[in-house]
């Protein structure tokens, strides 16, 4: 089973994913992480919460949130946690999800771009004909 932890900084101005840590599965091959599956698991976690957010409303606001993602077979499992004696509201929890989604989509688009370069190769010459570019465009 593959799992990792996303650490998200909760600033007053913005909510930003700061780093990703691999927590388990050191000897296992890297798993494919698909953003829709991760976001659906995050949504399922949020729907299962009782109350408005995480922690007690009387506690201090959290400065970090941790999203633990596990992939077991074809199932994604996401859980969100915060440091002890802190709290976050449901609105901040949605901002945490937005930061996670942006990070995953950026990484996914970057991976697709790298895969395209490997498959297509340089795009300045058509495949199958070795003429000069000026001759081709004419």
C-alpha beads as a LAMMPS data file, in Angstrom:
LAMMPS data file: protein, C-alpha beads

138 atoms
137 bonds

1 atom types
1 bond types

-500.0 500.0 xlo xhi
-500.0 500.0 ylo yhi
-500.0 500.0 zlo zhi

Masses

1 110.0

Atoms # bond

1 1 1 0.000 0.000 0.000
2 1 1 1.347 3.413 -1.007
3 1 1 0.827 6.394 1.239
4 1 1 2.098 9.931 1.582
5 1 1 1.455 13.077 3.608
6 1 1 0.776 16.521 2.203
7 1 1 1.661 19.353 4.596
8 1 1 -0.300 22.553 4.043
9 1 1 0.617 25.875 5.656
10 1 1 -2.359 27.912 6.811
11 1 1 -1.282 31.542 6.620
12 1 1 -3.389 34.614 7.172
13 1 1 -3.032 35.615 3.526
14 1 1 -3.046 32.254 1.761
15 1 1 -3.213 28.490 2.142
16 1 1 -0.285 26.775 0.412
17 1 1 0.939 23.192 0.130
18 1 1 4.509 23.355 1.422
19 1 1 5.819 19.803 1.061
20 1 1 5.017 16.160 0.415
21 1 1 6.435 13.337 2.535
22 1 1 6.345 9.655 1.709
23 1 1 5.397 7.941 4.953
24 1 1 5.026 4.266 4.087
25 1 1 5.673 1.885 1.260
26 1 1 9.381 2.632 0.908
27 1 1 10.030 -0.651 -0.930
28 1 1 6.953 -0.446 -3.131
29 1 1 6.909 1.073 -6.617
30 1 1 5.636 4.618 -7.014
31 1 1 1.862 4.708 -7.362
32 1 1 -0.025 6.731 -9.942
33 1 1 -1.878 9.528 -8.204
34 1 1 -4.883 10.798 -10.140
35 1 1 -6.240 14.153 -8.890
36 1 1 -9.936 13.242 -9.309
37 1 1 -9.512 10.172 -7.086
38 1 1 -7.651 12.111 -4.417
39 1 1 -10.155 14.961 -4.412
40 1 1 -13.054 12.513 -4.187
41 1 1 -11.410 10.846 -1.171
42 1 1 -10.901 14.304 0.394
43 1 1 -14.562 15.140 -0.255
44 1 1 -15.685 11.854 1.329
45 1 1 -13.627 12.671 4.423
46 1 1 -15.144 16.154 4.686
47 1 1 -18.682 14.764 4.318
48 1 1 -18.078 12.384 7.216
49 1 1 -17.152 15.164 9.652
50 1 1 -19.496 16.044 12.470
51 1 1 -19.696 19.746 13.240
52 1 1 -18.076 22.672 11.490
53 1 1 -14.454 21.850 10.730
54 1 1 -11.825 20.100 12.854
55 1 1 -11.016 20.630 16.516
56 1 1 -12.762 22.594 19.237
57 1 1 -13.855 26.120 18.306
58 1 1 -12.315 27.441 21.551
59 1 1 -8.813 26.286 20.593
60 1 1 -6.270 28.402 18.738
61 1 1 -6.361 28.368 14.919
62 1 1 -4.050 25.803 13.362
63 1 1 -1.042 26.929 11.350
64 1 1 -0.673 23.617 9.485
65 1 1 -2.941 20.879 8.196
66 1 1 -1.861 17.366 7.223
67 1 1 -3.546 15.316 4.522
68 1 1 -2.645 11.643 4.688
69 1 1 -3.311 9.823 1.437
70 1 1 -3.292 6.048 1.143
71 1 1 -3.773 4.082 -2.049
72 1 1 -4.812 0.482 -1.553
73 1 1 -5.538 -1.268 -4.825
74 1 1 -7.823 1.121 -6.706
75 1 1 -9.123 2.919 -3.622
76 1 1 -7.940 6.300 -2.376
77 1 1 -8.275 7.060 1.334
78 1 1 -7.687 10.618 2.553
79 1 1 -7.702 11.861 6.139
80 1 1 -7.047 15.383 7.362
81 1 1 -5.459 16.118 10.719
82 1 1 -4.216 19.205 12.544
83 1 1 -1.866 19.724 15.513
84 1 1 -3.265 19.008 18.975
85 1 1 -5.218 21.813 20.704
86 1 1 -5.874 23.681 17.453
87 1 1 -8.884 24.043 15.172
88 1 1 -9.832 24.928 11.612
89 1 1 -13.235 25.890 10.301
90 1 1 -15.014 24.182 7.440
91 1 1 -14.192 27.155 5.199
92 1 1 -10.461 26.750 5.874
93 1 1 -10.866 23.029 5.288
94 1 1 -12.219 23.803 1.807
95 1 1 -9.230 26.109 1.177
96 1 1 -6.984 23.204 2.175
97 1 1 -8.742 21.073 -0.446
98 1 1 -8.295 23.796 -3.048
99 1 1 -4.542 24.015 -2.343
100 1 1 -4.258 20.232 -2.625
101 1 1 -6.210 20.189 -5.894
102 1 1 -4.082 22.927 -7.463
103 1 1 -0.875 21.148 -6.494
104 1 1 -2.052 17.801 -7.872
105 1 1 -3.310 19.276 -11.143
106 1 1 -0.069 21.196 -11.701
107 1 1 1.959 18.027 -11.085
108 1 1 -0.333 16.016 -13.379
109 1 1 -0.089 18.531 -16.239
110 1 1 3.685 18.650 -15.825
111 1 1 3.900 14.832 -15.987
112 1 1 1.749 14.751 -19.127
113 1 1 3.982 17.400 -20.728
114 1 1 7.083 15.349 -19.959
115 1 1 5.464 12.207 -21.367
116 1 1 4.535 14.092 -24.566
117 1 1 8.148 15.157 -25.068
118 1 1 9.278 11.532 -24.831
119 1 1 6.673 10.316 -27.316
120 1 1 6.704 13.164 -29.831
121 1 1 10.307 14.266 -29.733
122 1 1 11.312 17.607 -31.202
123 1 1 8.461 19.356 -32.984
124 1 1 10.504 21.451 -35.433
125 1 1 10.546 18.738 -38.145
126 1 1 7.765 16.512 -39.349
127 1 1 8.371 12.825 -38.786
128 1 1 9.139 10.894 -41.929
129 1 1 10.637 13.659 -44.036
130 1 1 14.069 15.170 -43.539
131 1 1 13.685 18.398 -45.512
132 1 1 14.566 21.843 -44.235
133 1 1 11.925 23.697 -42.301
134 1 1 11.855 26.522 -44.867
135 1 1 11.177 24.028 -47.664
136 1 1 8.353 22.421 -45.730
137 1 1 6.639 25.725 -44.937
138 1 1 6.917 26.888 -48.562

Bonds

1 1 1 2
2 1 2 3
3 1 3 4
4 1 4 5
5 1 5 6
6 1 6 7
7 1 7 8
8 1 8 9
9 1 9 10
10 1 10 11
11 1 11 12
12 1 12 13
13 1 13 14
14 1 14 15
15 1 15 16
16 1 16 17
17 1 17 18
18 1 18 19
19 1 19 20
20 1 20 21
21 1 21 22
22 1 22 23
23 1 23 24
24 1 24 25
25 1 25 26
26 1 26 27
27 1 27 28
28 1 28 29
29 1 29 30
30 1 30 31
31 1 31 32
32 1 32 33
33 1 33 34
34 1 34 35
35 1 35 36
36 1 36 37
37 1 37 38
38 1 38 39
39 1 39 40
40 1 40 41
41 1 41 42
42 1 42 43
43 1 43 44
44 1 44 45
45 1 45 46
46 1 46 47
47 1 47 48
48 1 48 49
49 1 49 50
50 1 50 51
51 1 51 52
52 1 52 53
53 1 53 54
54 1 54 55
55 1 55 56
56 1 56 57
57 1 57 58
58 1 58 59
59 1 59 60
60 1 60 61
61 1 61 62
62 1 62 63
63 1 63 64
64 1 64 65
65 1 65 66
66 1 66 67
67 1 67 68
68 1 68 69
69 1 69 70
70 1 70 71
71 1 71 72
72 1 72 73
73 1 73 74
74 1 74 75
75 1 75 76
76 1 76 77
77 1 77 78
78 1 78 79
79 1 79 80
80 1 80 81
81 1 81 82
82 1 82 83
83 1 83 84
84 1 84 85
85 1 85 86
86 1 86 87
87 1 87 88
88 1 88 89
89 1 89 90
90 1 90 91
91 1 91 92
92 1 92 93
93 1 93 94
94 1 94 95
95 1 95 96
96 1 96 97
97 1 97 98
98 1 98 99
99 1 99 100
100 1 100 101
101 1 101 102
102 1 102 103
103 1 103 104
104 1 104 105
105 1 105 106
106 1 106 107
107 1 107 108
108 1 108 109
109 1 109 110
110 1 110 111
111 1 111 112
112 1 112 113
113 1 113 114
114 1 114 115
115 1 115 116
116 1 116 117
117 1 117 118
118 1 118 119
119 1 119 120
120 1 120 121
121 1 121 122
122 1 122 123
123 1 123 124
124 1 124 125
125 1 125 126
126 1 126 127
127 1 127 128
128 1 128 129
129 1 129 130
130 1 130 131
131 1 131 132
132 1 132 133
133 1 133 134
134 1 134 135
135 1 135 136
136 1 136 137
137 1 137 138
